[in-house]
Each structure stands twice: as C-alpha cells, then as structure tokens.
C-alpha cells in the first residue's frame, strides 16, 4: 500500500512543480513584454515620409510655471489655409503634424494657445530627406522639458518592472532554499533509521 501512495505523491509533486514552472515562465514573458513596451513605446506618427511631414510641438505652461493640461492649441499654415486644433496632455505638451512639401519652406506659421499668439515660419533643410522636420513653439515657462528624454512615467514603470524582477528572483531563491532544506531534512531522517 505504501508503495502505491509514494509514486502518486511524487507524480502530484512533479505535476505541481511543472505547473509552477509554466506559471513562472509565463510571468517572465509578461514582465519581459512589459519591459519592452516601456523601453520601446510605439509612437503614433504620420503616414507620410519624413520629407513630407512637418511637426509643430511644444508645451503650454501657466504663469505659475505649471503645465496647462487639456487646453486647445491652434496651429495653422496661413499660406495654404490649413490648420489643426490639438489638445495638450497632462504635462502641457501638444503636437500637430502637417503634410508639407519643400515648396512650403518659409510658409507663415500661426500658433495660438491660451489667447496668446505666436508667428513663425516653416523652417527645415529641403536637402535632408530623412530627419524629422519640426519646430518647437512653447507658451509660458517652467513646465518645458527636454522632449528627447523619456517621460517620467517611463522611469516609474522601469522601476516597477525592476522591483517585480527582483521580487521574482528573490521568491525563486527562497523556494529553492526551502527545497534544499527539505531534502536535507529527509536525508537526515533516513540516516537515523
């Protein structure tokens, strides 16, 4: 009777171990996927090639230096009578993308936010067909930050992923240590008998 129970326990333990390993592999896959999504976020971009795309971007800040979220920004190429109204995000950032050609070089550009108006010109190197053609137009000061740096949420997310990975590794080592202690306890029990 004892001989049939032991193999069943061993089979159940093996099955649980296999299931735990599968869960662990799935969790690793999820963590790696989240990490990749954070490190390489997919940005929305115009469907046009870089040499046909012109971007106006910037920040809208209040008099207190804080970002002004959810406010309208009008961006307009007044020569071709085309414009867009875009909203700022939580950090006061806005972005408007136009389909422009080399012929549009020097076109007057009108940008308005919070009742303030700015006039600029469409500027880019017409010989450079690969670099992004863009201009930054800001309103106010204080909330403006480097657009080439990852946003704050990136660092928080990266930290969360790091904590999860360290926790997973710690959990795995604790379980391995417990298994080792159990094996040692069983082998010492067999020696006494």
BELVENKA-V706900 format. One record per residue. N is the residue number from 1. D_LAST is the distance of its C-alpha to the last C-alpha in whole Angstrom. Layout:
N/D_LAST, N/D_LAST
This chain:
1/20, 2/17, 3/18, 4/22, 5/21, 6/18, 7/21, 8/24, 9/22, 10/22, 11/25, 12/26, 13/24, 14/26, 15/30, 16/29, 17/29, 18/32, 19/34, 20/33, 21/34, 22/37, 23/38, 24/37, 25/40, 26/42, 27/42, 28/43, 29/46, 30/47, 31/47, 32/48, 33/51, 34/52, 35/52, 36/54, 37/57, 38/57, 39/57, 40/60, 41/62, 42/64, 43/67, 44/70, 45/73, 46/77, 47/77, 48/80, 49/79, 50/79, 51/83, 52/84, 53/82, 54/83, 55/81, 56/82, 57/79, 58/78, 59/77, 60/79, 61/79, 62/80, 63/83, 64/79, 65/78, 66/75, 67/75, 68/77, 69/75, 70/76, 71/80, 72/82, 73/83, 74/86, 75/86, 76/89, 77/91, 78/95, 79/96, 80/95, 81/95, 82/91, 83/88, 84/85, 85/84, 86/80, 87/78, 88/76, 89/72, 90/70, 91/71, 92/75, 93/74, 94/77, 95/77, 96/80, 97/80, 98/84, 99/85, 100/87, 101/89, 102/91, 103/94, 104/92, 105/92, 106/94, 107/94, 108/94, 109/91, 110/91, 111/88, 112/88, 113/85, 114/86, 115/90, 116/90, 117/91, 118/91, 119/92, 120/91, 121/92, 122/89, 123/88, 124/86, 125/87, 126/88, 127/87, 128/84, 129/82, 130/79, 131/78, 132/78, 133/81, 134/81, 135/83, 136/81, 137/83, 138/82, 139/83, 140/83, 141/80, 142/77, 143/75, 144/75, 145/72, 146/72, 147/71, 148/70, 149/67, 150/64, 151/64, 152/62, 153/60, 154/59, 155/57, 156/56, 157/54, 158/53, 159/51, 160/50, 161/49, 162/47, 163/45, 164/44, 165/43, 166/41, 167/40, 168/38, 169/37, 170/35, 171/34, 172/32, 173/31, 174/29, 175/28, 176/26, 177/25, 178/23, 179/22, 180/21, 181/19, 182/17, 183/16, 184/15, 185/13, 186/11, 187/10, 188/9, 189/7, 190/5, 191/6, 192/4, 193/0
